[in-house]
Amino acid sequence: MSHHVFLLISGILRRATAAPPPHKYPRPSLPLPPHPTTPHLTSPHLSSPHLPSPLLSSLSVPPTSLESYHPPLASIRPLPFAVRSASNSIKFAGYSF
């Protein structure tokens, strides 16, 4: 009986330490195709040479104008993750439950 237990334990250990089988679908070594959102910037039907594309003109925003969309960091106060208020409702990420 102890011989069967030994074979069972050694088989489990052998299976646990064996190399994993090769994956059924190996990763292709070809480079990935370009992201589907990149070709529309240079496609001829969106950006004609006569009229500037509104998408391209909206992308050329100077970086200093981004500061007007965000408050300065001094005015942002970190809130606790979940707060139990006096009315016994849990406020979580701005929502009360």
C-alpha positions as a Markdown table, in Angstrom:
| # | Residue | x | y | z |
|---|---|---|---|---|
| 1 | Met | 0.0 | 0.0 | 0.0 |
| 2 | Ser | 2.8 | 2.4 | 0.8 |
| 3 | His | 4.3 | 1.7 | -2.6 |
| 4 | His | 1.2 | 3.0 | -4.3 |
| 5 | Val | 1.3 | 6.1 | -2.2 |
| 6 | Phe | 4.9 | 6.6 | -3.1 |
| 7 | Leu | 4.2 | 6.3 | -6.8 |
| 8 | Leu | 1.2 | 8.7 | -6.5 |
| 9 | Ile | 3.3 | 11.3 | -4.7 |
| 10 | Ser | 6.3 | 11.0 | -7.1 |
| 11 | Gly | 4.0 | 11.3 | -10.1 |
| 12 | Ile | 2.5 | 14.5 | -8.7 |
| 13 | Leu | 5.9 | 15.9 | -8.0 |
| 14 | Arg | 7.2 | 14.9 | -11.5 |
| 15 | Arg | 4.2 | 16.6 | -13.1 |
| 16 | Ala | 4.6 | 19.7 | -11.1 |
| 17 | Thr | 8.3 | 20.1 | -11.9 |
| 18 | Ala | 7.9 | 19.2 | -15.6 |
| 19 | Ala | 8.3 | 21.8 | -18.3 |
| 20 | Pro | 5.0 | 23.3 | -19.4 |
| 21 | Pro | 3.7 | 22.0 | -22.7 |
| 22 | Pro | 4.2 | 24.3 | -25.7 |
| 23 | His | 1.3 | 26.8 | -26.3 |
| 24 | Lys | -1.3 | 25.7 | -28.8 |
| 25 | Tyr | -1.1 | 29.0 | -30.6 |
| 26 | Pro | 2.5 | 30.3 | -30.6 |
| 27 | Arg | 3.0 | 34.0 | -30.7 |
| 28 | Pro | 3.8 | 35.1 | -34.3 |
| 29 | Ser | 7.2 | 36.7 | -34.8 |
| 30 | Leu | 5.8 | 39.2 | -37.3 |
| 31 | Pro | 5.6 | 42.8 | -36.2 |
| 32 | Leu | 2.1 | 44.0 | -35.2 |
| 33 | Pro | 0.1 | 45.9 | -37.8 |
| 34 | Pro | -0.2 | 49.6 | -37.1 |
| 35 | His | -2.9 | 50.8 | -34.8 |
| 36 | Pro | -6.2 | 51.3 | -36.5 |
| 37 | Thr | -6.4 | 55.0 | -35.4 |
| 38 | Thr | -3.1 | 56.0 | -36.9 |
| 39 | Pro | -3.9 | 55.7 | -40.7 |
| 40 | His | -6.8 | 58.1 | -40.8 |
| 41 | Leu | -4.5 | 61.1 | -40.0 |
| 42 | Thr | -2.7 | 60.6 | -43.3 |
| 43 | Ser | -5.5 | 59.2 | -45.5 |
| 44 | Pro | -6.2 | 61.4 | -48.5 |
| 45 | His | -10.0 | 61.5 | -48.1 |
| 46 | Leu | -9.7 | 63.2 | -44.7 |
| 47 | Ser | -6.9 | 65.6 | -45.2 |
| 48 | Ser | -7.1 | 67.1 | -48.6 |
| 49 | Pro | -4.3 | 69.4 | -49.7 |
| 50 | His | -6.7 | 72.3 | -50.4 |
| 51 | Leu | -8.6 | 72.4 | -47.1 |
| 52 | Pro | -6.9 | 71.8 | -43.7 |
| 53 | Ser | -8.5 | 68.9 | -41.9 |
| 54 | Pro | -10.4 | 70.0 | -38.7 |
| 55 | Leu | -9.0 | 67.0 | -36.9 |
| 56 | Leu | -5.4 | 67.9 | -37.7 |
| 57 | Ser | -6.0 | 71.6 | -36.7 |
| 58 | Ser | -7.5 | 70.5 | -33.4 |
| 59 | Leu | -4.5 | 68.3 | -32.7 |
| 60 | Ser | -2.1 | 71.2 | -33.1 |
| 61 | Val | -2.9 | 72.8 | -29.7 |
| 62 | Pro | -0.1 | 74.5 | -27.9 |
| 63 | Pro | 0.7 | 72.7 | -24.7 |
| 64 | Thr | 0.2 | 75.9 | -22.6 |
| 65 | Ser | -3.5 | 75.9 | -23.3 |
| 66 | Leu | -3.9 | 72.6 | -21.6 |
| 67 | Glu | -3.4 | 74.3 | -18.2 |
| 68 | Ser | -6.8 | 76.1 | -18.5 |
| 69 | Tyr | -8.6 | 72.7 | -18.6 |
| 70 | His | -7.1 | 71.5 | -15.3 |
| 71 | Pro | -7.1 | 73.3 | -12.0 |
| 72 | Pro | -3.7 | 73.9 | -10.4 |
| 73 | Leu | -2.4 | 71.1 | -8.2 |
| 74 | Ala | -2.7 | 73.2 | -5.0 |
| 75 | Ser | -6.5 | 73.3 | -5.3 |
| 76 | Ile | -6.8 | 69.5 | -5.6 |
| 77 | Arg | -7.3 | 68.0 | -2.1 |
| 78 | Pro | -7.0 | 64.2 | -1.8 |
| 79 | Leu | -10.2 | 62.7 | -0.6 |
| 80 | Pro | -10.3 | 59.6 | 1.5 |
| 81 | Phe | -11.3 | 56.4 | -0.3 |
| 82 | Ala | -14.6 | 55.8 | 1.4 |
| 83 | Val | -16.1 | 58.1 | 4.0 |
| 84 | Arg | -19.0 | 57.2 | 6.3 |
| 85 | Ser | -20.9 | 60.5 | 6.9 |
| 86 | Ala | -23.1 | 61.4 | 9.8 |
| 87 | Ser | -26.2 | 60.3 | 8.0 |
| 88 | Asn | -24.8 | 56.7 | 7.9 |
| 89 | Ser | -24.4 | 56.7 | 4.1 |
| 90 | Ile | -21.2 | 55.7 | 2.6 |
| 91 | Lys | -19.6 | 58.1 | 0.2 |
| 92 | Phe | -17.4 | 56.3 | -2.3 |
| 93 | Ala | -15.6 | 58.2 | -5.1 |
| 94 | Gly | -18.0 | 61.0 | -5.0 |
| 95 | Tyr | -21.2 | 58.9 | -4.9 |
| 96 | Ser | -23.2 | 58.2 | -1.8 |
| 97 | Phe | -24.6 | 54.8 | -1.0 |
